[in-house]
Amino acid sequence: MKRFIYILAAAAAFALTAAEADAQMGKRDYINGGWQFNGTVANNFVQNGQGYGAYIEGGYYLTPMFAIGGFASFNTNNEYIPKQTYTFSDGSALTTDLDRSVYQVPFGTTFRVRFLRSEVQPYVQAKIGTEYSVQSTYMSTFVNRHDNWGFYMSPEVGLTFFPFHKTDFGFQVAAYYSYSTNNNKSYDINGLNNVGFKLGIAF
């Protein structure tokens, strides 16, 4: 009888340990969030990289390796234009320096595939949704501002890792490219292209 009790106790301990390990390595739901560095490319309005951004995303693994979820993020990219003279079609002119700004807020759906169910989980992800953007020019006496909406898509490659044994707290690092169809004829913007990387925490 004692031997039988010992066997049951050992089986229960093994099952509990396996469940705890599975909670860390292969749990179905996830939440990631943190800091985002974004670089704007392929436009003449603002073309630089800055770290004024953040993101949050979460989802559920429908299978052990494939998840669907949602995301939202924001980025601001600024560029200073030294003082120069601008002439207009009516013959007038203005001499001033400028501060240009592009503010972007995409949100939508994520599709993620992870390649391992372990403490280290590399993945690829596609984000599809919509983007709200504001393009602004700050002059000495006024602001010229335009806002618009567009379709948004973004492929991403990343890694989540859980260095603390038997916990669901970890870290995330990822790199991405994004494109949105936002247009601004006043600034000759036909779509917004971005590249960047993310550093955050994972649950």
Biotite code that builds the C-alpha atoms (Angstrom):
import biotite.structure as struc

atoms = struc.array([
    struc.Atom([0.000, 0.000, 0.000], chain_id="A", res_id=1, res_name="MET", atom_name="CA", element="C"),
    struc.Atom([2.803, 2.394, 0.881], chain_id="A", res_id=2, res_name="LYS", atom_name="CA", element="C"),
    struc.Atom([4.501, 1.612, -2.421], chain_id="A", res_id=3, res_name="ARG", atom_name="CA", element="C"),
    struc.Atom([1.268, 2.409, -4.271], chain_id="A", res_id=4, res_name="PHE", atom_name="CA", element="C"),
    struc.Atom([0.955, 5.745, -2.434], chain_id="A", res_id=5, res_name="ILE", atom_name="CA", element="C"),
    struc.Atom([4.557, 6.603, -3.310], chain_id="A", res_id=6, res_name="TYR", atom_name="CA", element="C"),
    struc.Atom([3.883, 5.823, -6.963], chain_id="A", res_id=7, res_name="ILE", atom_name="CA", element="C"),
    struc.Atom([0.771, 8.051, -6.980], chain_id="A", res_id=8, res_name="LEU", atom_name="CA", element="C"),
    struc.Atom([2.668, 10.872, -5.276], chain_id="A", res_id=9, res_name="ALA", atom_name="CA", element="C"),
    struc.Atom([5.521, 10.622, -7.790], chain_id="A", res_id=10, res_name="ALA", atom_name="CA", element="C"),
    struc.Atom([3.045, 10.603, -10.709], chain_id="A", res_id=11, res_name="ALA", atom_name="CA", element="C"),
    struc.Atom([1.256, 13.652, -9.309], chain_id="A", res_id=12, res_name="ALA", atom_name="CA", element="C"),
    struc.Atom([4.545, 15.513, -8.850], chain_id="A", res_id=13, res_name="ALA", atom_name="CA", element="C"),
    struc.Atom([5.593, 14.680, -12.413], chain_id="A", res_id=14, res_name="PHE", atom_name="CA", element="C"),
    struc.Atom([2.241, 15.857, -13.797], chain_id="A", res_id=15, res_name="ALA", atom_name="CA", element="C"),
    struc.Atom([2.454, 19.122, -11.848], chain_id="A", res_id=16, res_name="LEU", atom_name="CA", element="C"),
    struc.Atom([6.001, 19.761, -13.062], chain_id="A", res_id=17, res_name="THR", atom_name="CA", element="C"),
    struc.Atom([5.000, 19.049, -16.653], chain_id="A", res_id=18, res_name="ALA", atom_name="CA", element="C"),
    struc.Atom([2.023, 21.391, -16.368], chain_id="A", res_id=19, res_name="ALA", atom_name="CA", element="C"),
    struc.Atom([4.194, 24.184, -14.976], chain_id="A", res_id=20, res_name="GLU", atom_name="CA", element="C"),
    struc.Atom([6.750, 23.702, -17.737], chain_id="A", res_id=21, res_name="ALA", atom_name="CA", element="C"),
    struc.Atom([4.015, 23.709, -20.355], chain_id="A", res_id=22, res_name="ASP", atom_name="CA", element="C"),
    struc.Atom([2.616, 26.936, -18.912], chain_id="A", res_id=23, res_name="ALA", atom_name="CA", element="C"),
    struc.Atom([5.923, 28.599, -19.699], chain_id="A", res_id=24, res_name="GLN", atom_name="CA", element="C"),
    struc.Atom([6.895, 26.882, -22.932], chain_id="A", res_id=25, res_name="MET", atom_name="CA", element="C"),
    struc.Atom([3.644, 26.403, -24.760], chain_id="A", res_id=26, res_name="GLY", atom_name="CA", element="C"),
    struc.Atom([0.751, 28.342, -23.242], chain_id="A", res_id=27, res_name="LYS", atom_name="CA", element="C"),
    struc.Atom([-1.908, 29.320, -25.744], chain_id="A", res_id=28, res_name="ARG", atom_name="CA", element="C"),
    struc.Atom([-2.422, 33.035, -24.989], chain_id="A", res_id=29, res_name="ASP", atom_name="CA", element="C"),
    struc.Atom([0.213, 35.783, -25.076], chain_id="A", res_id=30, res_name="TYR", atom_name="CA", element="C"),
    struc.Atom([0.593, 39.521, -24.472], chain_id="A", res_id=31, res_name="ILE", atom_name="CA", element="C"),
    struc.Atom([3.605, 41.558, -25.630], chain_id="A", res_id=32, res_name="ASN", atom_name="CA", element="C"),
    struc.Atom([4.293, 45.260, -25.249], chain_id="A", res_id=33, res_name="GLY", atom_name="CA", element="C"),
    struc.Atom([7.082, 47.792, -25.033], chain_id="A", res_id=34, res_name="GLY", atom_name="CA", element="C"),
    struc.Atom([9.250, 50.346, -26.832], chain_id="A", res_id=35, res_name="TRP", atom_name="CA", element="C"),
    struc.Atom([9.450, 50.744, -30.600], chain_id="A", res_id=36, res_name="GLN", atom_name="CA", element="C"),
    struc.Atom([12.106, 52.436, -32.754], chain_id="A", res_id=37, res_name="PHE", atom_name="CA", element="C"),
    struc.Atom([10.718, 53.489, -36.135], chain_id="A", res_id=38, res_name="ASN", atom_name="CA", element="C"),
    struc.Atom([12.404, 54.778, -39.273], chain_id="A", res_id=39, res_name="GLY", atom_name="CA", element="C"),
    struc.Atom([10.507, 56.423, -42.125], chain_id="A", res_id=40, res_name="THR", atom_name="CA", element="C"),
    struc.Atom([11.842, 55.738, -45.621], chain_id="A", res_id=41, res_name="VAL", atom_name="CA", element="C"),
    struc.Atom([11.024, 56.519, -49.266], chain_id="A", res_id=42, res_name="ALA", atom_name="CA", element="C"),
    struc.Atom([9.406, 59.919, -48.727], chain_id="A", res_id=43, res_name="ASN", atom_name="CA", element="C"),
    struc.Atom([10.768, 63.469, -48.919], chain_id="A", res_id=44, res_name="ASN", atom_name="CA", element="C"),
    struc.Atom([8.746, 64.888, -46.027], chain_id="A", res_id=45, res_name="PHE", atom_name="CA", element="C"),
    struc.Atom([10.367, 63.185, -43.022], chain_id="A", res_id=46, res_name="VAL", atom_name="CA", element="C"),
    struc.Atom([13.006, 60.527, -43.566], chain_id="A", res_id=47, res_name="GLN", atom_name="CA", element="C"),
    struc.Atom([14.801, 59.497, -40.382], chain_id="A", res_id=48, res_name="ASN", atom_name="CA", element="C"),
    struc.Atom([14.668, 57.065, -37.495], chain_id="A", res_id=49, res_name="GLY", atom_name="CA", element="C"),
    struc.Atom([13.605, 57.921, -33.953], chain_id="A", res_id=50, res_name="GLN", atom_name="CA", element="C"),
    struc.Atom([12.536, 56.071, -30.838], chain_id="A", res_id=51, res_name="GLY", atom_name="CA", element="C"),
    struc.Atom([9.316, 57.922, -30.043], chain_id="A", res_id=52, res_name="TYR", atom_name="CA", element="C"),
    struc.Atom([7.072, 54.890, -30.171], chain_id="A", res_id=53, res_name="GLY", atom_name="CA", element="C"),
    struc.Atom([5.397, 52.063, -28.289], chain_id="A", res_id=54, res_name="ALA", atom_name="CA", element="C"),
    struc.Atom([3.350, 48.964, -29.060], chain_id="A", res_id=55, res_name="TYR", atom_name="CA", element="C"),
    struc.Atom([1.049, 46.368, -27.540], chain_id="A", res_id=56, res_name="ILE", atom_name="CA", element="C"),
    struc.Atom([-0.179, 43.097, -29.032], chain_id="A", res_id=57, res_name="GLU", atom_name="CA", element="C"),
    struc.Atom([-1.815, 39.918, -27.902], chain_id="A", res_id=58, res_name="GLY", atom_name="CA", element="C"),
    struc.Atom([-3.298, 36.760, -29.259], chain_id="A", res_id=59, res_name="GLY", atom_name="CA", element="C"),
    struc.Atom([-4.280, 33.137, -28.864], chain_id="A", res_id=60, res_name="TYR", atom_name="CA", element="C"),
    struc.Atom([-2.682, 30.052, -30.415], chain_id="A", res_id=61, res_name="TYR", atom_name="CA", element="C"),
    struc.Atom([-5.414, 28.188, -32.285], chain_id="A", res_id=62, res_name="LEU", atom_name="CA", element="C"),
    struc.Atom([-2.897, 25.389, -32.789], chain_id="A", res_id=63, res_name="THR", atom_name="CA", element="C"),
    struc.Atom([0.356, 24.876, -30.862], chain_id="A", res_id=64, res_name="PRO", atom_name="CA", element="C"),
    struc.Atom([2.219, 26.934, -33.497], chain_id="A", res_id=65, res_name="MET", atom_name="CA", element="C"),
    struc.Atom([-0.332, 29.298, -35.148], chain_id="A", res_id=66, res_name="PHE", atom_name="CA", element="C"),
    struc.Atom([-1.926, 32.272, -33.387], chain_id="A", res_id=67, res_name="ALA", atom_name="CA", element="C"),
    struc.Atom([-4.319, 35.056, -34.288], chain_id="A", res_id=68, res_name="ILE", atom_name="CA", element="C"),
    struc.Atom([-4.651, 38.270, -32.315], chain_id="A", res_id=69, res_name="GLY", atom_name="CA", element="C"),
    struc.Atom([-4.652, 42.042, -32.382], chain_id="A", res_id=70, res_name="GLY", atom_name="CA", element="C"),
    struc.Atom([-2.178, 44.925, -32.166], chain_id="A", res_id=71, res_name="PHE", atom_name="CA", element="C"),
    struc.Atom([-1.889, 48.693, -31.777], chain_id="A", res_id=72, res_name="ALA", atom_name="CA", element="C"),
    struc.Atom([1.139, 50.994, -31.853], chain_id="A", res_id=73, res_name="SER", atom_name="CA", element="C"),
    struc.Atom([2.202, 54.578, -32.374], chain_id="A", res_id=74, res_name="PHE", atom_name="CA", element="C"),
    struc.Atom([5.278, 56.370, -33.707], chain_id="A", res_id=75, res_name="ASN", atom_name="CA", element="C"),
    struc.Atom([6.339, 59.982, -34.128], chain_id="A", res_id=76, res_name="THR", atom_name="CA", element="C"),
    struc.Atom([9.150, 60.984, -36.485], chain_id="A", res_id=77, res_name="ASN", atom_name="CA", element="C"),
    struc.Atom([10.401, 64.578, -36.575], chain_id="A", res_id=78, res_name="ASN", atom_name="CA", element="C"),
    struc.Atom([12.809, 66.453, -38.830], chain_id="A", res_id=79, res_name="GLU", atom_name="CA", element="C"),
    struc.Atom([14.193, 69.974, -38.560], chain_id="A", res_id=80, res_name="TYR", atom_name="CA", element="C"),
    struc.Atom([14.605, 72.009, -41.779], chain_id="A", res_id=81, res_name="ILE", atom_name="CA", element="C"),
    struc.Atom([17.041, 74.966, -41.483], chain_id="A", res_id=82, res_name="PRO", atom_name="CA", element="C"),
    struc.Atom([15.921, 78.475, -42.410], chain_id="A", res_id=83, res_name="LYS", atom_name="CA", element="C"),
    struc.Atom([15.385, 79.130, -46.108], chain_id="A", res_id=84, res_name="GLN", atom_name="CA", element="C"),
    struc.Atom([13.149, 81.197, -48.395], chain_id="A", res_id=85, res_name="THR", atom_name="CA", element="C"),
    struc.Atom([9.998, 79.720, -49.944], chain_id="A", res_id=86, res_name="TYR", atom_name="CA", element="C"),
    struc.Atom([8.248, 81.369, -52.898], chain_id="A", res_id=87, res_name="THR", atom_name="CA", element="C"),
    struc.Atom([4.567, 80.878, -53.759], chain_id="A", res_id=88, res_name="PHE", atom_name="CA", element="C"),
    struc.Atom([2.556, 81.000, -56.951], chain_id="A", res_id=89, res_name="SER", atom_name="CA", element="C"),
    struc.Atom([1.109, 84.433, -56.134], chain_id="A", res_id=90, res_name="ASP", atom_name="CA", element="C"),
    struc.Atom([4.591, 85.949, -56.003], chain_id="A", res_id=91, res_name="GLY", atom_name="CA", element="C"),
    struc.Atom([4.838, 86.138, -52.204], chain_id="A", res_id=92, res_name="SER", atom_name="CA", element="C"),
    struc.Atom([7.751, 84.674, -50.249], chain_id="A", res_id=93, res_name="ALA", atom_name="CA", element="C"),
    struc.Atom([8.423, 83.419, -46.735], chain_id="A", res_id=94, res_name="LEU", atom_name="CA", element="C"),
    struc.Atom([11.750, 82.945, -44.988], chain_id="A", res_id=95, res_name="THR", atom_name="CA", element="C"),
    struc.Atom([11.598, 80.569, -42.027], chain_id="A", res_id=96, res_name="THR", atom_name="CA", element="C"),
    struc.Atom([12.870, 77.336, -40.539], chain_id="A", res_id=97, res_name="ASP", atom_name="CA", element="C"),
    struc.Atom([10.536, 74.338, -40.206], chain_id="A", res_id=98, res_name="LEU", atom_name="CA", element="C"),
    struc.Atom([9.827, 71.390, -37.969], chain_id="A", res_id=99, res_name="ASP", atom_name="CA", element="C"),
    struc.Atom([8.128, 68.522, -39.759], chain_id="A", res_id=100, res_name="ARG", atom_name="CA", element="C"),
    struc.Atom([6.377, 65.665, -38.000], chain_id="A", res_id=101, res_name="SER", atom_name="CA", element="C"),
    struc.Atom([4.737, 62.389, -39.043], chain_id="A", res_id=102, res_name="VAL", atom_name="CA", element="C"),
    struc.Atom([2.528, 60.742, -36.417], chain_id="A", res_id=103, res_name="TYR", atom_name="CA", element="C"),
    struc.Atom([1.297, 57.188, -37.122], chain_id="A", res_id=104, res_name="GLN", atom_name="CA", element="C"),
    struc.Atom([-1.182, 54.984, -35.246], chain_id="A", res_id=105, res_name="VAL", atom_name="CA", element="C"),
    struc.Atom([-1.743, 51.578, -36.876], chain_id="A", res_id=106, res_name="PRO", atom_name="CA", element="C"),
    struc.Atom([-4.003, 48.908, -35.380], chain_id="A", res_id=107, res_name="PHE", atom_name="CA", element="C"),
    struc.Atom([-5.592, 45.682, -36.542], chain_id="A", res_id=108, res_name="GLY", atom_name="CA", element="C"),
    struc.Atom([-5.135, 41.906, -36.666], chain_id="A", res_id=109, res_name="THR", atom_name="CA", element="C"),
    struc.Atom([-2.029, 39.749, -36.217], chain_id="A", res_id=110, res_name="THR", atom_name="CA", element="C"),
    struc.Atom([-1.209, 36.299, -37.591], chain_id="A", res_id=111, res_name="PHE", atom_name="CA", element="C"),
    struc.Atom([1.752, 34.616, -35.881], chain_id="A", res_id=112, res_name="ARG", atom_name="CA", element="C"),
    struc.Atom([3.655, 31.367, -36.431], chain_id="A", res_id=113, res_name="VAL", atom_name="CA", element="C"),
    struc.Atom([6.177, 30.289, -33.798], chain_id="A", res_id=114, res_name="ARG", atom_name="CA", element="C"),
    struc.Atom([8.781, 27.638, -34.539], chain_id="A", res_id=115, res_name="PHE", atom_name="CA", element="C"),
    struc.Atom([9.515, 26.267, -31.048], chain_id="A", res_id=116, res_name="LEU", atom_name="CA", element="C"),
    struc.Atom([7.572, 25.631, -27.850], chain_id="A", res_id=117, res_name="ARG", atom_name="CA", element="C"),
    struc.Atom([10.413, 26.244, -25.427], chain_id="A", res_id=118, res_name="SER", atom_name="CA", element="C"),
    struc.Atom([11.988, 28.984, -23.357], chain_id="A", res_id=119, res_name="GLU", atom_name="CA", element="C"),
    struc.Atom([13.155, 30.536, -26.661], chain_id="A", res_id=120, res_name="VAL", atom_name="CA", element="C"),
    struc.Atom([10.412, 30.996, -29.269], chain_id="A", res_id=121, res_name="GLN", atom_name="CA", element="C"),
    struc.Atom([11.384, 32.451, -32.667], chain_id="A", res_id=122, res_name="PRO", atom_name="CA", element="C"),
    struc.Atom([8.403, 33.542, -34.767], chain_id="A", res_id=123, res_name="TYR", atom_name="CA", element="C"),
    struc.Atom([7.231, 35.298, -37.901], chain_id="A", res_id=124, res_name="VAL", atom_name="CA", element="C"),
    struc.Atom([4.190, 37.554, -37.847], chain_id="A", res_id=125, res_name="GLN", atom_name="CA", element="C"),
    struc.Atom([1.978, 39.453, -40.283], chain_id="A", res_id=126, res_name="ALA", atom_name="CA", element="C"),
    struc.Atom([-0.015, 42.498, -39.185], chain_id="A", res_id=127, res_name="LYS", atom_name="CA", element="C"),
    struc.Atom([-2.957, 43.757, -41.247], chain_id="A", res_id=128, res_name="ILE", atom_name="CA", element="C"),
    struc.Atom([-5.231, 46.656, -40.390], chain_id="A", res_id=129, res_name="GLY", atom_name="CA", element="C"),
    struc.Atom([-5.677, 50.389, -40.763], chain_id="A", res_id=130, res_name="THR", atom_name="CA", element="C"),
    struc.Atom([-3.528, 53.400, -39.948], chain_id="A", res_id=131, res_name="GLU", atom_name="CA", element="C"),
    struc.Atom([-4.374, 56.920, -38.812], chain_id="A", res_id=132, res_name="TYR", atom_name="CA", element="C"),
    struc.Atom([-1.629, 59.426, -39.585], chain_id="A", res_id=133, res_name="SER", atom_name="CA", element="C"),
    struc.Atom([-1.037, 63.147, -39.112], chain_id="A", res_id=134, res_name="VAL", atom_name="CA", element="C"),
    struc.Atom([1.563, 65.083, -41.101], chain_id="A", res_id=135, res_name="GLN", atom_name="CA", element="C"),
    struc.Atom([2.405, 68.495, -39.647], chain_id="A", res_id=136, res_name="SER", atom_name="CA", element="C"),
    struc.Atom([4.671, 71.402, -40.519], chain_id="A", res_id=137, res_name="THR", atom_name="CA", element="C"),
    struc.Atom([5.464, 73.766, -37.645], chain_id="A", res_id=138, res_name="TYR", atom_name="CA", element="C"),
    struc.Atom([6.519, 77.263, -38.691], chain_id="A", res_id=139, res_name="MET", atom_name="CA", element="C"),
    struc.Atom([7.310, 80.300, -36.574], chain_id="A", res_id=140, res_name="SER", atom_name="CA", element="C"),
    struc.Atom([3.716, 81.569, -36.488], chain_id="A", res_id=141, res_name="THR", atom_name="CA", element="C"),
    struc.Atom([1.404, 78.694, -37.523], chain_id="A", res_id=142, res_name="PHE", atom_name="CA", element="C"),
    struc.Atom([1.024, 74.947, -38.105], chain_id="A", res_id=143, res_name="VAL", atom_name="CA", element="C"),
    struc.Atom([0.005, 73.293, -41.374], chain_id="A", res_id=144, res_name="ASN", atom_name="CA", element="C"),
    struc.Atom([-1.560, 69.932, -40.492], chain_id="A", res_id=145, res_name="ARG", atom_name="CA", element="C"),
    struc.Atom([-3.161, 67.133, -42.517], chain_id="A", res_id=146, res_name="HIS", atom_name="CA", element="C"),
    struc.Atom([-4.637, 63.873, -41.208], chain_id="A", res_id=147, res_name="ASP", atom_name="CA", element="C"),
    struc.Atom([-5.613, 60.794, -43.207], chain_id="A", res_id=148, res_name="ASN", atom_name="CA", element="C"),
    struc.Atom([-6.416, 57.080, -43.031], chain_id="A", res_id=149, res_name="TRP", atom_name="CA", element="C"),
    struc.Atom([-4.966, 54.155, -44.946], chain_id="A", res_id=150, res_name="GLY", atom_name="CA", element="C"),
    struc.Atom([-4.707, 50.400, -45.216], chain_id="A", res_id=151, res_name="PHE", atom_name="CA", element="C"),
    struc.Atom([-1.783, 48.981, -43.206], chain_id="A", res_id=152, res_name="TYR", atom_name="CA", element="C"),
    struc.Atom([0.318, 45.815, -43.527], chain_id="A", res_id=153, res_name="MET", atom_name="CA", element="C"),
    struc.Atom([3.548, 44.732, -41.861], chain_id="A", res_id=154, res_name="SER", atom_name="CA", element="C"),
    struc.Atom([5.701, 41.568, -41.912], chain_id="A", res_id=155, res_name="PRO", atom_name="CA", element="C"),
    struc.Atom([7.769, 40.953, -38.784], chain_id="A", res_id=156, res_name="GLU", atom_name="CA", element="C"),
    struc.Atom([10.372, 38.504, -37.520], chain_id="A", res_id=157, res_name="VAL", atom_name="CA", element="C"),
    struc.Atom([11.035, 38.206, -33.823], chain_id="A", res_id=158, res_name="GLY", atom_name="CA", element="C"),
    struc.Atom([11.906, 36.230, -30.743], chain_id="A", res_id=159, res_name="LEU", atom_name="CA", element="C"),
    struc.Atom([10.280, 35.829, -27.340], chain_id="A", res_id=160, res_name="THR", atom_name="CA", element="C"),
    struc.Atom([12.282, 34.213, -24.556], chain_id="A", res_id=161, res_name="PHE", atom_name="CA", element="C"),
    struc.Atom([11.515, 33.268, -20.972], chain_id="A", res_id=162, res_name="PHE", atom_name="CA", element="C"),
    struc.Atom([14.715, 33.160, -18.912], chain_id="A", res_id=163, res_name="PRO", atom_name="CA", element="C"),
    struc.Atom([13.004, 32.604, -15.562], chain_id="A", res_id=164, res_name="PHE", atom_name="CA", element="C"),
    struc.Atom([12.193, 28.973, -14.864], chain_id="A", res_id=165, res_name="HIS", atom_name="CA", element="C"),
    struc.Atom([8.486, 28.083, -14.591], chain_id="A", res_id=166, res_name="LYS", atom_name="CA", element="C"),
    struc.Atom([7.200, 31.633, -15.089], chain_id="A", res_id=167, res_name="THR", atom_name="CA", element="C"),
    struc.Atom([5.250, 33.281, -17.900], chain_id="A", res_id=168, res_name="ASP", atom_name="CA", element="C"),
    struc.Atom([7.304, 36.506, -17.778], chain_id="A", res_id=169, res_name="PHE", atom_name="CA", element="C"),
    struc.Atom([9.874, 37.068, -20.498], chain_id="A", res_id=170, res_name="GLY", atom_name="CA", element="C"),
    struc.Atom([11.199, 39.421, -23.143], chain_id="A", res_id=171, res_name="PHE", atom_name="CA", element="C"),
    struc.Atom([10.627, 40.148, -26.830], chain_id="A", res_id=172, res_name="GLN", atom_name="CA", element="C"),
    struc.Atom([12.826, 41.500, -29.611], chain_id="A", res_id=173, res_name="VAL", atom_name="CA", element="C"),
    struc.Atom([11.636, 41.933, -33.203], chain_id="A", res_id=174, res_name="ALA", atom_name="CA", element="C"),
    struc.Atom([12.319, 43.718, -36.490], chain_id="A", res_id=175, res_name="ALA", atom_name="CA", element="C"),
    struc.Atom([9.648, 44.813, -38.966], chain_id="A", res_id=176, res_name="TYR", atom_name="CA", element="C"),
    struc.Atom([8.802, 46.558, -42.218], chain_id="A", res_id=177, res_name="TYR", atom_name="CA", element="C"),
    struc.Atom([5.470, 48.319, -42.674], chain_id="A", res_id=178, res_name="SER", atom_name="CA", element="C"),
    struc.Atom([3.552, 50.015, -45.457], chain_id="A", res_id=179, res_name="TYR", atom_name="CA", element="C"),
    struc.Atom([0.338, 52.023, -45.348], chain_id="A", res_id=180, res_name="SER", atom_name="CA", element="C"),
    struc.Atom([-1.622, 53.632, -48.174], chain_id="A", res_id=181, res_name="THR", atom_name="CA", element="C"),
    struc.Atom([-1.992, 57.052, -46.494], chain_id="A", res_id=182, res_name="ASN", atom_name="CA", element="C"),
    struc.Atom([-1.803, 59.847, -49.073], chain_id="A", res_id=183, res_name="ASN", atom_name="CA", element="C"),
    struc.Atom([-1.112, 63.561, -48.725], chain_id="A", res_id=184, res_name="ASN", atom_name="CA", element="C"),
    struc.Atom([-1.009, 65.499, -51.991], chain_id="A", res_id=185, res_name="LYS", atom_name="CA", element="C"),
    struc.Atom([0.066, 68.709, -50.253], chain_id="A", res_id=186, res_name="SER", atom_name="CA", element="C"),
    struc.Atom([3.313, 67.045, -49.145], chain_id="A", res_id=187, res_name="TYR", atom_name="CA", element="C"),
    struc.Atom([3.658, 64.664, -52.102], chain_id="A", res_id=188, res_name="ASP", atom_name="CA", element="C"),
    struc.Atom([3.199, 61.618, -49.847], chain_id="A", res_id=189, res_name="ILE", atom_name="CA", element="C"),
    struc.Atom([1.937, 58.537, -51.664], chain_id="A", res_id=190, res_name="ASN", atom_name="CA", element="C"),
    struc.Atom([2.040, 55.841, -49.002], chain_id="A", res_id=191, res_name="GLY", atom_name="CA", element="C"),
    struc.Atom([4.130, 55.609, -45.818], chain_id="A", res_id=192, res_name="LEU", atom_name="CA", element="C"),
    struc.Atom([7.024, 53.127, -45.578], chain_id="A", res_id=193, res_name="ASN", atom_name="CA", element="C"),
    struc.Atom([8.706, 52.254, -42.284], chain_id="A", res_id=194, res_name="ASN", atom_name="CA", element="C"),
    struc.Atom([11.397, 49.944, -40.921], chain_id="A", res_id=195, res_name="VAL", atom_name="CA", element="C"),
    struc.Atom([12.138, 49.463, -37.246], chain_id="A", res_id=196, res_name="GLY", atom_name="CA", element="C"),
    struc.Atom([12.637, 47.217, -34.269], chain_id="A", res_id=197, res_name="PHE", atom_name="CA", element="C"),
    struc.Atom([10.848, 46.492, -30.991], chain_id="A", res_id=198, res_name="LYS", atom_name="CA", element="C"),
    struc.Atom([12.064, 45.712, -27.481], chain_id="A", res_id=199, res_name="LEU", atom_name="CA", element="C"),
    struc.Atom([9.502, 44.677, -24.924], chain_id="A", res_id=200, res_name="GLY", atom_name="CA", element="C"),
    struc.Atom([8.226, 42.276, -22.321], chain_id="A", res_id=201, res_name="ILE", atom_name="CA", element="C"),
    struc.Atom([6.253, 39.101, -22.926], chain_id="A", res_id=202, res_name="ALA", atom_name="CA", element="C"),
    struc.Atom([3.563, 37.360, -20.895], chain_id="A", res_id=203, res_name="PHE", atom_name="CA", element="C"),
])
